[in-house]
Amino acid sequence: MMETILVVDDEVQMQQLISIFLKSEGYHVLTASSAHEAEQVLTQQKVDLLLLDVMMPFMDGFTFAEHIAPRYDVPIIFLTALDAKRDKLKGLTIGAEDYIVKPFDASELIARIRIVLRRGKHPLQSSTKIVTEHIVLDKASRQVWVKNELVNLTLKEFELLATFLTHQQHVFSRDELLHTVWGIDHSGSGRTVDTHIKTLRIKLNKGCNGVGEHIKTVWGIGYRYEANA
């Protein structure tokens, strides 16, 4: 069966260019110029993959991805001109399968699309859940269980934990976490991050003593999550 890809970009020329590439590879292509149009398509059609621009009017791609996550189980590849590391981390933390920067190579785009679609046919676990030895984090319901006990986290605590679990062993600076979790324009200090991580550790330890210590302080830099702490 022909797989359907929804291309969401407010630039019509970019829509047309991507559509030509995809159709030549045998995909069925739908297009939308805004988040609103894209959601209308999702309510009416089965979509196998979403190619999503970030910089769009009214609702940007990051916000739209978070908006549809509880409603539609569709993999997302961000396709955007935003090339800063913090933007890529934000996109992947939201739950995107991949993040491709414009201008892009057509053959690379097709290769990455094939990988994501193949992954969707043979999922190792639910696309909305991250499972570790001690923790289950459900992105759709925004709930966290530690050793089968539900742990109540604030939104920012949840997003911090999701960031760490999605990129285990990666060392995040405080600035990276501020940009990823609080937003690009957030004006808080590194102390904001420290305070939230302190309370996150306490709550995880209440679920199971020692689990919070998987979030390691990297002195002089920031934090990382170690699965085998």
N, C-alpha and C positions, 0 to 999 in steps of 0.2 A: 504494500500500500504506500502511496506517495505521502511523504512526511510534509507537514505544514509548518512554515516559519512565518512569524509575524514580525515585520520590520517597522520599528517605531522611531521616526526621525522627523523633525519639523522642516528639514530641507528636502524638498521634493526631488531635486536632482540626485541627492544621495540615495533616497528611496529607490529611484529608478536604476541607478548604477548597481546597487546591491541586488535588486530584483533580477537584473540581467545575469549576474554571476550565479545566483541561486537557481534560477530557472534552467540555466545551461547545464546544471548538475542534477536536474531532475526533481527539484523540490517545488512544492506548491507554495506560492508566496502571497501573503496578505500584507497590506501596508496601513499605517496610521500616522497622522501628523501630530498627534498630541496624546497625552495620557488618557484623556476622556474618550477619544476615538478608539484607543487601544482597548480600553475596558469594554466598550461596546462590542468590539470584535470578540473578545474573550467570552462574553456572555452568550454569543451566538454560534461560535465555531470551536471545534477542538483544535488546539494549537500545540504543536510538539516542541517548539522552541521560540523564545522571544529574543530578538536582537534589539537592544534598547539603547537609545541615545541618552545622555545625561542632561545636557543643557537644552531644555525645552521650556517654552513659556507656560505659565499658569501652574504646572506641577512638574518638577524636574524628575529625571529618571530614578534617582536614589529614592525619593519620596514615593514614587509610583511603585517601585519594587517592594517597598515595605507595605504599601497599601494593599497590594494584591496577594501578598504572601499567605495570609490566612484563608484566602478565598479560592485561589487557583494553584494547582500543583503543576507548574510549568517551569522548566529550566530557563535561566536568563544568562545571556552573554551581553555585557555592556560593550558598546561600540561608540567611542567618544573621543573628542579632541583633548580631554583633560588627561594630562600625562604625569601629574604629580604623584609621588608615591603614596601620599596620604589619601588621594582620591581612589587609587587602586585598592588600597587596604579597606577603605570605606565600602567600596563596591563588593569586594569579596566577603567582608564581614556581614553585609546585609544578606548574603546568601547566593550571590551570583556564581555561576559555574566557571566563568572566565571573564577577562577584562582585556579588550583589544583597543589599542590607541590608533586614532586616525592621524595621518593617512596609513592605510593598511595594504598588505599584499593579498591579492584575491585568493591565491592558492593557499596561503596560510589561514585565511579566514575559513575557507572550505574545510581545511584539515581540522581546525579546532571545532567547527560545527559538527563534523562527523564524530569526533571524540566525545563530545557532550551527548549527542543523540545515542551513541553506542552505550555510553555509561547509563543513560536513562533506561535502556532496555534490559540492563543487567545490574540493577542497583544492589550495592552491598548492604545498604540499610536505608531507612526512610530518608528522603531528601530533606525533610524538615527537622530531623533529629540528629544530634551529635551524641554518640555513646562512648564513654570511657569506662575504665574499670570501676570507678566509683560514682560517676555522674551521668545522668541522662538530661540533656537540654533539648527541649522541644521549641523550635522557633515559631511554629504556627500558633501554639497556645501560650507561648512565652512563660512556660513553666519549667522548673528545674527540680529534679529528684536526686538526692544523695543517699545512696544505699537504700533505695526504694522509699525514702521519706521525702515528702514535698517540702521544699525550702522556699520561703517567700522572699523574693528579691525585688528591689525597686527597678524601674526601667533601666537606669544607668548601670546598676549592678549587673543586671541581666546582660546588657550589651557588652560590658567589660568581659564577663565570663565567656560569652559567645565569641568575642574577639580572640581571647586566649586559646579557647578550645579549637577554633578553626585554624589557628596558626601556632600550634604547639612547638615549643623550643625557640620560637622567634623572640628576639629581645626587642621590646617596644620601649621607645623613649616616652617620657611623659608628654611631650609635644605631640607625638604620633597618636597617643591615646586620646588626648584632648581633641584633636582634629577628627579622629575616627568615631568616637563615642559622643562627644558634645557638639560636633559640627565644626566646619572650617572656620567660621567667624566667631567661635566661642572665645571669650576674653578671660577665662579663668586662669588660675595659676596651676603649677604642678602640684601644689598642696591639695587642690580639688581631687586630683587623681589619687594621691596618697590616702586621703580620708576615705574615699569610696572603696579602695582596695582593702583598707583595714577592716571596714564593716563587712565587705564581701568575704574575707577570710573567716571572720567570726561566725557568720551565718553558715558557711560551708562546714566549719568545724562542729557546729551544733548538729548538723545532719550526720556527720561521722567524724570523730576526733582525728585531726591530722590532715583531712582533705584540703583545708584551706592553705596548708603549707606547700601545696603543689604550685601555688603562685609565688615565685621566687623573686626576691629583690636583687637586682643586678646593680651593685653600688656604683654610683656616678653616672648611670645610664637610665635605668628604668626597671622594667619587670618582664618576666617570661613565665610561661606555664610549663612545668616539667611533669610528664605523666608518671615517671618513676622516681618521685621525690623520696 
